[in-house]
Amino acid sequence: MNKPRCLIVGASAAGVAVAIELRNNGYTGAVTLIDADPNLPYERPPLSKSVLGAGSRGFVPIQPAPIYRDLDIELRLGEKVTAVDPAALTVRLDGGDAVPVSRLVLATGLSPRRLRVAGADAENVLSLRDAADARRIAEELASGGPLVIIGAGFIGLELAAVARERGIDVTVVEAQARPLTHAVGADVASLLMELHRGHGVKLLTGATVAEFAGSAGRVEEVRLADGRRLPASTVVVGVGVEPRTELTVSARIEVDTFGIPVNEFGQTSRAWIYATGDVASQNHPALARRGRIEHWDTAQRHGAAVGATIAGTPTRYREAPYAWSHQYGATLQIVGRPRPDDDLVLRDGASPGEFLAFWIRDGYVGAVAGMAASREVGVVKRLMAARVPVERAQLLGRDLDLRRFLKQHQNAVRANPESTLAS
């Protein structure tokens, strides 16, 4: 090759961030971004709002189209990478092209997990991961409900909220006792249950699907394992995801149960191949052990770190993971990752529509979650970054001014840099 090429598979938040940061850090080689999706790279979080069409902003581009031209980033959209040839340093595309590569980045993301029950292949049993999925769900819901959502994860609950705001009858079926317990713990999960039930969602917990029944290739009824039958004109399944690791076979790189293992700089078991975003299995200070961090903000930050590293500025992604979810006009925000052995402090006055929860770990805030509490969550994020010592009693009451508390700590550190005590 006369000119080095960094080829990025996956025009997602992570993939685009890699490409942009390569150029921001002076990379002069060719940059090629390849994705089977034919659309200009777009944000995934708004899809659960775009499915109902009217009143939505449609698909939001990650970057305006001219940015790719201005930064000399080649977009090959609607094309699929089918194999990697490590010996020849090329990747093979579905159209037959062999593209030379000196650095390869896999930002292939995740695929929805399918339910393996009768009727799961019916035309109105859908999932929501990309623009094509959103269009299909919009078409199905154009005539109204009932809508049955299998799985009360972030996407399922956001879709339930949007559908209820449009007056659609919604039932959510969740196998666990509470939704999102793995992300926010049982107490906060209970508040979210109340929030959705208060808006008319029929939320069935501890329930699983036995089969989808109907005729002419369409589901008309969801049958649960306990014998209950739910009428359905549209079914959306959100029961988890699986990492898209197909290319690791031809690339001959390692995988684990979470995805593609990477080191602190995003390198896989082959040093010239990187992985980033949702597919990356990484060690991170917020995680108790190696795993995935499946959030938009993380994908962008990790991708940016990988891009800077490839361009010659070794960069680690160490910031606390940040996630958000819009539900019924309010925003749920989460910074960090709660752990089972953390001490949960739910601030006084918590209600389904407004709350602030702290997870104390070794005398510091390890994670925070807030509904309709953007200002407070922003301050707590700074408390976490500054490693400000806290006590349960301080955080429990609503009279604590978090911003003043942070400022007092900063002043104390300036006055006595050796001290770690907060006033």
Helices and strands as residue ranges (DSSP letters): E 5-9, H 13-24, E 30-35, H 47-50, H 65-70, E 73-77, E 81-85, E 90-93, E 98-100, E 103-106, E 110-112, E 125-126, H 131-141, E 147-150, H 154-165, E 170-174, H 181-198, E 202-205, E 209-215, E 218-224, E 229-231, E 234-237, E 241-243, H 247-251, E 260-261, E 273-275, G 277-279, E 280-281, H 296-310, E 322-327, E 330-336, E 343-346, E 355-361, E 364-371, H 374-386, H 392-396, H 402-415
